[in-house]
C-alpha cells in the first residue's frame, strides 16, 4: 500500500513506485495539477482521504509465502506441531517441483526473446505476466493448504496478523492432503 502524508517537489524524487502502483502515481499527478490550478489550501487531507479510500478497497491477500525464505518464521509464529511440520515440508517440496517447470519457461523466455528495443521489452513483459501470475497462484494454493491444517488458535493468530497488516485473510483448503489420517 502506498500512502502520501506530505508531498513537495523535493520529496517527489524520493518516492519509489513499482508497476503495481503506477496508477496511483498517474492519478496523484493529475490531482496535483488540479490542486495547483485551484490553489486548494487543504489538499493534503483530500489527497490522504483519496489514497486511503482506494487502498482499503483493494486489500491484498494475506499470504504466508510457504517455501520462501520465511519458513522458520512461519514455524515459530504459529508454533506448528510435528504432524503439521511434516505436511508443510512435503508441500514445500511439491511447490518447488510445480514452480520449477514455470521457472524453466521463464528462463527460456528471457534467453530467447529479443530485448533490443522498447516494443520487444513490452512484448516480453506481456509474456512474462501469466508465468508470474501462475507462480503466485501456486504459492497461494499451498498457503491455503497450510492454513487448512491450522488449529483454531493458530488460525486466529493468522487472522490477527492479517488485520494488523491490513491484508485480506485467505481461507484454508481442506483437501485429502490436509486431512489427518
Backbone as CSV, one residue per row, in Angstrom:
resi,resn,N_x,N_y,N_z,CA_x,CA_y,CA_z,C_x,C_y,C_z
1,UNK,0.848,-1.158,0.000,0.000,0.000,0.000,0.897,1.225,0.000
2,UNK,0.571,2.210,-0.793,1.319,3.443,-0.864,0.451,4.533,-0.271
3,UNK,0.981,5.294,0.629,0.241,6.414,1.213,1.139,7.633,1.211
4,UNK,0.566,8.786,0.878,1.298,10.030,0.878,0.762,10.880,2.007
5,UNK,1.621,11.250,2.924,1.196,12.109,4.008,1.644,13.543,3.753
6,UNK,2.763,13.706,3.103,3.272,15.025,2.776,3.843,14.926,1.379
7,UNK,3.605,15.967,0.586,4.176,15.957,-0.742,4.754,17.331,-1.019
8,UNK,5.949,17.363,-1.501,6.537,18.589,-2.005,7.481,18.172,-3.120
9,UNK,7.914,19.141,-3.897,8.765,18.837,-5.043,10.057,18.147,-4.634
10,UNK,10.633,18.515,-3.494,11.905,17.896,-3.110,11.733,16.441,-2.696
11,UNK,10.508,16.017,-2.280,10.273,14.631,-1.915,9.803,13.798,-3.105
12,UNK,9.440,14.433,-4.186,8.862,13.718,-5.325,9.811,12.670,-5.874
13,UNK,11.083,12.979,-5.918,12.040,12.041,-6.492,12.382,10.903,-5.526
14,UNK,12.102,11.070,-4.237,12.470,10.037,-3.279,11.412,8.957,-3.137
15,UNK,10.254,9.142,-3.748,9.184,8.149,-3.646,9.385,7.105,-4.728
16,UNK,9.415,5.847,-4.322,9.666,4.757,-5.261,8.352,4.089,-5.587
17,UNK,8.079,3.905,-6.875,6.861,3.253,-7.321,7.226,2.033,-8.139
18,UNK,6.523,0.938,-7.925,6.689,-0.195,-8.817,5.535,-0.147,-9.809
19,UNK,5.486,-1.093,-10.715,4.467,-1.069,-11.758,3.069,-1.140,-11.179
20,UNK,2.910,-1.849,-10.072,1.595,-2.017,-9.475,1.032,-0.682,-9.007
21,UNK,1.888,0.219,-8.584,1.429,1.474,-8.041,1.558,2.626,-9.030
22,UNK,1.850,2.344,-10.285,1.976,3.408,-11.273,0.639,4.099,-11.490
23,UNK,-0.462,3.387,-11.294,-1.779,4.007,-11.395,-1.920,5.078,-10.328
24,UNK,-1.471,4.782,-9.107,-1.526,5.773,-8.043,-0.724,7.013,-8.433
25,UNK,0.444,6.787,-9.015,1.298,7.914,-9.394,0.619,8.777,-10.441
26,UNK,0.034,8.161,-11.466,-0.608,8.953,-12.512,-1.823,9.689,-11.965
27,UNK,-2.605,9.020,-11.122,-3.750,9.701,-10.513,-3.284,10.832,-9.609
28,UNK,-2.230,10.579,-8.864,-1.681,11.588,-7.974,-1.225,12.804,-8.767
29,UNK,-0.538,12.573,-9.883,-0.068,13.688,-10.714,-1.228,14.496,-11.265
30,UNK,-2.306,13.815,-11.711,-3.478,14.536,-12.219,-4.116,15.384,-11.128
31,UNK,-4.254,14.800,-9.940,-4.845,15.560,-8.846,-3.950,16.718,-8.429
32,UNK,-2.646,16.506,-8.432,-1.725,17.561,-8.059,-1.844,18.740,-9.011
33,UNK,-1.935,18.473,-10.320,-2.103,19.549,-11.293,-3.400,20.307,-11.023
34,UNK,-4.455,19.553,-10.742,-5.729,20.202,-10.426,-5.639,21.045,-9.174
35,UNK,-4.922,20.584,-8.181,-4.773,21.340,-6.947,-3.948,22.602,-7.171
36,UNK,-2.939,22.516,-8.030,-2.133,23.699,-8.309,-2.973,24.758,-9.005
37,UNK,-3.818,24.314,-9.911,-4.670,25.248,-10.632,-5.668,25.895,-9.681
38,UNK,-6.282,25.123,-8.855,-7.332,25.625,-7.973,-6.763,26.238,-6.695
39,UNK,-5.468,26.066,-6.429,-4.810,26.596,-5.241,-5.561,26.198,-3.968
40,UNK,-5.872,24.898,-3.866,-6.563,24.421,-2.674,-5.630,24.460,-1.482
41,UNK,-6.134,24.986,-0.398,-5.337,25.146,0.805,-5.207,23.835,1.571
42,UNK,-6.195,22.955,1.498,-6.207,21.730,2.295,-6.105,20.474,1.435
43,UNK,-5.330,20.514,0.400,-5.256,19.369,-0.495,-4.588,18.159,0.148
44,UNK,-3.807,18.385,1.193,-3.176,17.257,1.869,-4.233,16.301,2.422
45,UNK,-5.239,16.845,3.090,-6.271,15.984,3.674,-7.109,15.296,2.607
46,UNK,-7.437,16.018,1.572,-8.240,15.435,0.495,-7.458,14.319,-0.181
47,UNK,-6.200,14.563,-0.442,-5.361,13.554,-1.086,-5.198,12.331,-0.194
48,UNK,-4.961,12.540,1.078,-4.828,11.427,2.011,-6.112,10.596,2.050
49,UNK,-7.259,11.269,2.076,-8.539,10.559,2.060,-8.671,9.725,0.790
50,UNK,-8.348,10.287,-0.355,-8.463,9.575,-1.627,-7.566,8.337,-1.651
51,UNK,-6.322,8.487,-1.234,-5.384,7.366,-1.242,-5.856,6.271,-0.294
52,UNK,-6.254,6.643,0.914,-6.720,5.646,1.886,-7.983,4.956,1.396
53,UNK,-8.893,5.717,0.812,-10.147,5.152,0.320,-9.885,4.109,-0.766
54,UNK,-9.020,4.426,-1.708,-8.740,3.469,-2.785,-7.901,2.303,-2.300
55,UNK,-7.015,2.532,-1.351,-6.158,1.454,-0.856,-6.933,0.431,-0.053
56,UNK,-7.836,0.877,0.807,-8.594,-0.060,1.630,-9.537,-0.889,0.781
57,UNK,-10.017,-0.343,-0.305,-10.918,-1.079,-1.187,-10.198,-2.163,-1.969
58,UNK,-8.876,-2.110,-2.015,-8.109,-3.056,-2.808,-7.114,-3.813,-1.937
59,UNK,-7.562,-4.288,-0.783,-6.669,-5.009,0.121,-6.123,-6.258,-0.562
60,UNK,-4.857,-6.496,-0.358,-4.212,-7.660,-0.945,-4.412,-8.871,-0.047
61,UNK,-4.243,-10.039,-0.649,-4.353,-11.272,0.123,-3.227,-11.351,1.140
62,UNK,-3.542,-11.964,2.256,-2.572,-12.142,3.340,-1.916,-13.515,3.148
63,UNK,-0.842,-13.535,2.386,-0.168,-14.794,2.085,0.940,-15.058,3.085
64,UNK,1.302,-16.319,3.227,2.354,-16.725,4.152,3.713,-16.814,3.477
65,UNK,3.726,-17.126,2.192,4.994,-17.291,1.495,5.629,-18.635,1.754
66,UNK,4.793,-19.660,1.806,5.280,-21.013,2.050,6.329,-21.379,1.002
67,UNK,7.432,-21.912,1.460,8.506,-22.289,0.551,9.497,-21.179,0.306
68,UNK,9.237,-20.018,0.854,10.150,-18.891,0.703,11.186,-18.879,1.805
69,UNK,11.773,-17.720,1.992,12.848,-17.615,2.979,12.334,-17.484,4.407
70,UNK,11.018,-17.336,4.588,10.465,-17.136,5.924,9.829,-18.387,6.514
71,UNK,10.257,-19.548,6.088,9.687,-20.799,6.586,9.874,-20.924,8.098
72,UNK,11.039,-20.590,8.593,11.297,-20.670,10.033,10.377,-19.728,10.813
73,UNK,10.105,-18.576,10.241,9.206,-17.619,10.891,7.807,-18.195,10.994
74,UNK,7.340,-18.845,9.937,6.018,-19.476,9.951,5.952,-20.512,11.068
75,UNK,6.985,-21.312,11.180,7.027,-22.361,12.210,6.973,-21.742,13.604
76,UNK,7.747,-20.689,13.824,7.801,-20.057,15.138,6.505,-19.325,15.482
77,UNK,5.992,-18.556,14.544,4.805,-17.737,14.815,3.586,-18.602,15.111
78,UNK,3.413,-19.654,14.335,2.217,-20.492,14.500,2.470,-21.708,15.400
79,UNK,3.691,-21.886,15.859,4.048,-22.992,16.735,3.488,-24.320,16.208
80,UNK,3.931,-24.661,15.014,3.439,-25.861,14.342,3.896,-27.117,15.079
81,UNK,3.000,-28.097,15.142,3.363,-29.368,15.780,4.062,-30.264,14.753
82,UNK,4.508,-31.431,15.188,5.283,-32.327,14.318,4.507,-32.743,13.073
83,UNK,3.244,-33.096,13.232,2.430,-33.525,12.087,2.270,-32.387,11.079
84,UNK,2.041,-31.177,11.583,1.921,-30.017,10.695,3.240,-29.733,9.984
85,UNK,4.358,-29.908,10.695,5.671,-29.685,10.090,5.942,-30.656,8.949
86,UNK,5.572,-31.928,9.149,5.780,-32.941,8.108,4.993,-32.565,6.856
87,UNK,3.733,-32.198,7.042,2.896,-31.819,5.897,3.424,-30.556,5.222
88,UNK,3.845,-29.589,6.026,4.366,-28.353,5.462,5.611,-28.624,4.623
89,UNK,6.524,-29.428,5.118,7.744,-29.745,4.366,7.421,-30.457,3.053
90,UNK,6.442,-31.365,3.095,6.031,-32.061,1.870,5.452,-31.074,0.861
91,UNK,4.644,-30.141,1.342,4.041,-29.153,0.437,5.082,-28.194,-0.124
92,UNK,6.096,-27.871,0.662,7.170,-27.019,0.157,7.876,-27.712,-1.008
93,UNK,8.145,-29.011,-0.855,8.792,-29.763,-1.937,7.899,-29.830,-3.175
94,UNK,6.597,-30.077,-2.983,5.656,-30.103,-4.114,5.636,-28.760,-4.831
95,UNK,5.578,-27.683,-4.047,5.530,-26.339,-4.632,6.787,-26.063,-5.449
96,UNK,7.931,-26.465,-4.942,9.186,-26.266,-5.680,9.159,-27.007,-7.010
97,UNK,8.651,-28.256,-7.007,8.577,-29.037,-8.246,7.627,-28.404,-9.247
98,UNK,6.480,-27.955,-8.761,5.484,-27.335,-9.638,6.047,-26.050,-10.248
99,UNK,6.718,-25.252,-9.434,7.240,-23.972,-9.919,8.502,-24.114,-10.758
100,UNK,9.220,-25.227,-10.624,10.428,-25.450,-11.432,10.119,-25.385,-12.922
101,UNK,9.027,-26.005,-13.316,8.632,-26.007,-14.732,8.392,-24.581,-15.216
102,UNK,7.697,-23.805,-14.418,7.403,-22.424,-14.798,8.684,-21.592,-14.822
103,UNK,9.549,-21.801,-13.863,10.807,-21.062,-13.824,11.681,-21.397,-15.038
104,UNK,11.635,-22.640,-15.490,12.369,-23.014,-16.711,11.791,-22.275,-17.917
105,UNK,10.467,-22.163,-17.975,9.829,-21.417,-19.066,10.246,-19.948,-19.031
106,UNK,10.363,-19.392,-17.836,10.803,-18.000,-17.693,12.244,-17.856,-18.170
107,UNK,13.098,-18.794,-17.795,14.498,-18.741,-18.232,14.608,-18.795,-19.749
108,UNK,13.841,-19.700,-20.367,13.861,-19.815,-21.827,13.356,-18.526,-22.462
109,UNK,12.289,-17.972,-21.916,11.728,-16.730,-22.431,12.764,-15.602,-22.361
110,UNK,13.437,-15.485,-21.241,14.436,-14.420,-21.091,15.636,-14.613,-22.012
111,UNK,16.020,-15.868,-22.244,17.169,-16.136,-23.107,16.852,-15.927,-24.586
112,UNK,15.662,-16.343,-25.022,15.367,-16.367,-26.456,14.594,-15.161,-26.967
113,UNK,13.929,-14.443,-26.087,13.113,-13.319,-26.552,14.001,-12.116,-26.827
114,UNK,13.812,-11.470,-27.992,14.614,-10.280,-28.289,14.295,-9.154,-27.293
115,UNK,15.341,-8.387,-26.953,15.179,-7.326,-25.964,15.940,-6.073,-26.374
116,UNK,15.939,-5.778,-27.666,16.769,-4.677,-28.147,16.067,-3.324,-28.172
117,UNK,14.737,-3.313,-28.104,14.050,-2.023,-28.086,12.844,-2.087,-27.142
118,UNK,12.198,-0.955,-27.001,11.108,-0.857,-26.032,9.922,-1.752,-26.386
119,UNK,9.601,-1.873,-27.663,8.474,-2.717,-28.073,8.723,-4.191,-27.733
120,UNK,9.947,-4.642,-27.969,10.302,-6.025,-27.658,10.266,-6.268,-26.145
121,UNK,10.703,-5.287,-25.378,10.646,-5.415,-23.925,9.206,-5.449,-23.425
122,UNK,8.345,-4.655,-24.052,6.924,-4.678,-23.695,6.319,-6.052,-24.012
123,UNK,6.665,-6.608,-25.158,6.170,-7.936,-25.533,6.676,-8.990,-24.543
124,UNK,7.927,-8.864,-24.152,8.498,-9.780,-23.166,7.740,-9.685,-21.844
125,UNK,7.456,-8.473,-21.419,6.721,-8.269,-20.170,5.337,-8.907,-20.237
126,UNK,4.670,-8.781,-21.368,3.336,-9.370,-21.529,3.387,-10.898,-21.495
127,UNK,4.447,-11.474,-22.028,4.597,-12.930,-21.984,4.997,-13.412,-20.595
128,UNK,5.689,-12.552,-19.851,6.135,-12.905,-18.509,4.998,-12.864,-17.487
129,UNK,4.057,-11.945,-17.659,2.977,-11.747,-16.677,2.203,-13.023,-16.339
130,UNK,1.748,-13.806,-17.330,0.996,-15.013,-16.954,1.846,-16.053,-16.218
131,UNK,3.131,-16.119,-16.535,4.014,-17.059,-15.839,4.186,-16.639,-14.378
132,UNK,4.381,-15.367,-14.178,4.498,-14.838,-12.817,3.190,-15.053,-12.052
133,UNK,2.073,-14.806,-12.700,0.764,-14.997,-12.064,0.555,-16.454,-11.661
134,UNK,1.045,-17.381,-12.466,0.903,-18.800,-12.135,1.731,-19.175,-10.912
135,UNK,2.925,-18.635,-10.799,3.755,-18.892,-9.618,3.074,-18.343,-8.369
136,UNK,2.512,-17.159,-8.469,1.809,-16.551,-7.331,0.587,-17.382,-6.970
137,UNK,-0.163,-17.847,-7.970,-1.347,-18.676,-7.719,-0.961,-19.996,-7.044
138,UNK,0.122,-20.595,-7.508,0.597,-21.845,-6.886,0.946,-21.615,-5.422
139,UNK,1.648,-20.549,-5.148,2.035,-20.231,-3.778,0.804,-20.024,-2.901
140,UNK,-0.179,-19.349,-3.431,-1.414,-19.092,-2.682,-2.131,-20.402,-2.354
141,UNK,-2.182,-21.335,-3.294,-2.837,-22.625,-3.063,-2.142,-23.376,-1.922
142,UNK,-0.813,-23.392,-1.928,-0.093,-24.110,-0.879,-0.191,-23.389,0.468
143,UNK,-0.285,-22.069,0.456,-0.555,-21.340,1.693,-1.918,-21.748,2.256
144,UNK,-2.900,-21.872,1.373,-4.243,-22.262,1.800,-4.260,-23.689,2.351
145,UNK,-3.450,-24.559,1.767,-3.355,-25.921,2.304,-2.827,-25.891,3.729
146,UNK,-1.783,-25.097,3.962,-1.238,-24.995,5.313,-2.267,-24.388,6.264
147,UNK,-2.959,-23.365,5.825,-3.986,-22.753,6.671,-5.088,-23.753,7.016
148,UNK,-5.341,-24.693,6.113,-6.373,-25.703,6.334,-6.051,-26.681,7.447
149,UNK,-4.792,-26.790,7.829,-4.438,-27.726,8.908,-4.110,-27.018,10.224
150,UNK,-4.247,-25.693,10.248,-4.024,-24.968,11.492,-5.183,-25.206,12.448
151,UNK,-4.881,-25.255,13.737,-5.962,-25.369,14.713,-6.599,-23.983,14.897
152,UNK,-7.656,-23.913,15.688,-8.408,-22.665,15.845,-7.536,-21.528,16.387
153,UNK,-6.693,-21.829,17.365,-5.834,-20.806,17.971,-4.803,-20.286,16.952
154,UNK,-4.221,-21.208,16.191,-3.242,-20.820,15.175,-3.899,-19.972,14.092
155,UNK,-5.087,-20.378,13.663,-5.782,-19.636,12.612,-6.188,-18.252,13.119
156,UNK,-6.586,-18.148,14.370,-6.936,-16.845,14.938,-5.712,-15.938,14.968
157,UNK,-4.548,-16.498,15.253,-3.305,-15.720,15.216,-3.061,-15.194,13.805
158,UNK,-3.312,-16.030,12.812,-3.177,-15.629,11.406,-4.126,-14.466,11.094
159,UNK,-5.375,-14.576,11.511,-6.370,-13.523,11.271,-5.915,-12.209,11.910
160,UNK,-5.397,-12.282,13.128,-4.918,-11.097,13.833,-3.753,-10.443,13.094
161,UNK,-2.810,-11.259,12.639,-1.659,-10.725,11.904,-2.091,-10.082,10.588
162,UNK,-3.047,-10.691,9.914,-3.553,-10.116,8.663,-4.228,-8.772,8.910
163,UNK,-4.989,-8.685,9.987,-5.653,-7.428,10.321,-4.622,-6.336,10.604
164,UNK,-3.560,-6.684,11.323,-2.501,-5.720,11.620,-1.818,-5.244,10.341
165,UNK,-1.668,-6.136,9.385,-1.017,-5.793,8.120,-2.003,-5.220,7.102
166,UNK,-3.266,-5.104,7.491,-4.330,-4.621,6.610,-4.388,-5.439,5.312
167,UNK,-4.382,-6.725,5.479,-4.472,-7.663,4.358,-5.716,-8.519,4.513
168,UNK,-6.192,-9.064,3.417,-7.373,-9.922,3.397,-6.948,-11.361,3.678
169,UNK,-7.453,-11.962,4.792,-7.063,-13.340,5.118,-7.579,-14.342,4.087
170,UNK,-6.795,-15.387,3.873,-7.197,-16.479,2.987,-7.983,-17.504,3.789
171,UNK,-8.792,-18.257,3.108,-9.488,-19.367,3.750,-8.641,-20.618,3.544
172,UNK,-8.575,-21.436,4.561,-7.800,-22.673,4.468,-8.490,-23.682,3.579
173,UNK,-7.700,-24.420,2.820,-8.224,-25.503,1.981,-8.218,-26.799,2.772
174,UNK,-9.317,-27.478,2.744,-9.380,-28.810,3.342,-9.399,-29.784,2.170
175,UNK,-8.309,-30.501,2.036,-8.213,-31.477,0.953,-7.801,-32.805,1.554
176,UNK,-7.760,-33.812,0.721,-7.328,-35.111,1.233,-5.896,-35.060,1.724
177,UNK,-5.080,-34.161,1.150,-3.694,-33.973,1.624,-3.686,-33.351,3.009
178,UNK,-4.678,-32.500,3.280,-4.674,-31.749,4.525,-5.377,-32.460,5.658
179,UNK,-6.147,-33.500,5.372,-6.895,-34.183,6.423,-6.000,-35.128,7.212
180,UNK,-6.182,-35.141,8.543,-5.402,-36.090,9.342,-5.825,-37.528,9.042
181,UNK,-4.886,-38.434,9.134,-5.177,-39.829,8.798,-5.713,-40.610,9.976
